[in-house]
Amino acid sequence: MRGIGGSRWRLGAALSLVAPALALAVGSAGADRGSTTASASAARATVKIKGFKYKPATLRIRRGTGVVFVNRDSARHTATRRGSFDTGTLRKGKAATVSFKRRGTYRSMCTIHPFMHGKIVVR
């Protein structure tokens, strides 16, 4: 009994150490910092708000992907498409996540700075 129980414990302990590292490696293996397309395995994509612009201005993702809007500006901003989504007002350093479950093109703007426009293309 000791050998079986001990083996299970060691296996469980080993898996608890290896699984997070493996998940990190798999998740970052397909990442491309210059890419504006979320990979099939990615559950999230990021749009940075900086310099009174959405970066990237156009983001292409797969259906079901969550998009994290992160404000890196000193000014407050929103990412809004009336009737579809609204991040609310984001202060510097704050973020909001929006999930896109339907295919289509979603144009957004900042309600505080209406000259700021972005686009999410969901495949």
C-alpha positions in Angstrom: 0.0 0.0 0.0 2.8 2.4 0.9 4.3 2.2 -2.6 1.0 2.8 -4.4 -0.2 5.7 -2.2 3.3 7.2 -2.3 3.5 6.9 -6.1 0.1 8.6 -6.5 1.2 11.4 -4.2 4.5 11.9 -6.1 2.7 11.8 -9.5 0.1 14.3 -8.3 2.8 16.6 -6.9 4.8 16.4 -10.1 1.8 17.1 -12.3 0.9 20.1 -10.1 4.3 21.5 -10.8 4.6 20.6 -14.5 1.0 21.5 -15.6 1.3 25.3 -15.2 4.6 25.4 -16.9 3.3 23.3 -19.8 0.2 25.5 -20.1 2.4 28.6 -20.2 4.7 27.0 -22.8 1.8 25.9 -25.0 0.0 29.2 -24.6 3.0 31.3 -25.5 4.3 29.0 -28.3 1.7 30.3 -30.8 2.0 33.9 -29.7 3.4 36.5 -32.1 3.8 40.0 -30.6 3.4 41.6 -34.0 0.3 39.7 -34.9 -3.2 41.1 -34.9 -4.9 37.7 -35.2 -5.7 35.6 -32.1 -4.7 32.0 -32.6 -7.3 29.2 -32.4 -6.0 28.0 -29.0 -5.9 31.6 -27.5 -8.9 32.4 -25.3 -8.0 36.1 -25.2 -6.6 38.9 -27.3 -5.6 42.4 -26.2 -6.3 45.9 -27.5 -4.1 48.6 -25.9 -5.4 52.1 -25.7 -2.5 54.4 -26.0 -1.8 57.7 -27.6 -5.5 58.2 -28.1 -5.6 55.2 -30.4 -6.7 51.5 -30.2 -3.7 49.3 -30.9 -4.2 47.4 -33.1 -6.7 49.5 -34.8 -8.1 46.3 -36.4 -8.1 43.0 -34.6 -9.0 39.7 -36.2 -10.2 37.0 -33.8 -12.0 33.7 -33.8 -15.5 33.5 -32.5 -15.6 33.0 -28.7 -12.4 34.9 -28.1 -12.3 37.4 -25.2 -10.8 40.8 -26.0 -9.1 42.7 -23.2 -9.2 46.4 -23.6 -6.4 47.9 -21.5 -6.0 51.7 -21.0 -2.3 52.7 -21.2 -3.1 56.4 -21.6 -3.3 59.0 -18.8 -6.8 60.0 -20.1 -10.0 58.1 -19.5 -11.3 56.1 -22.4 -14.1 53.7 -23.4 -14.5 51.1 -26.2 -18.1 51.1 -27.2 -20.4 49.8 -29.9 -23.9 50.8 -29.0 -26.2 47.7 -28.7 -23.2 45.3 -28.7 -20.7 46.1 -26.0 -19.4 48.9 -23.8 -16.3 48.6 -21.6 -17.5 51.5 -19.4 -15.0 54.2 -18.6 -11.5 52.9 -18.2 -9.0 54.9 -16.1 -5.2 54.6 -16.6 -4.1 51.0 -16.1 -7.6 49.6 -15.9 -9.0 46.9 -18.3 -12.2 45.3 -19.3 -12.9 42.1 -21.2 -15.5 41.7 -23.9 -16.4 38.2 -25.4 -17.4 38.0 -29.1 -19.7 35.0 -29.7 -21.0 36.0 -33.1 -19.2 36.4 -36.4 -19.1 39.8 -37.9 -17.3 43.2 -37.9 -17.7 45.3 -34.8 -16.7 48.9 -35.1 -16.1 50.7 -31.9 -15.3 54.2 -30.6 -14.4 56.0 -27.5 -17.5 57.9 -26.3 -15.3 60.4 -24.5 -13.1 61.0 -27.6 -15.3 60.3 -30.6 -12.4 60.6 -33.1 -11.0 57.3 -31.7 -12.1 54.3 -33.7 -11.3 50.6 -33.7 -12.6 47.4 -35.4 -12.9 43.8 -34.2 -13.4 41.2 -37.0 -14.8 38.0 -35.7 -14.4 34.9 -37.9 
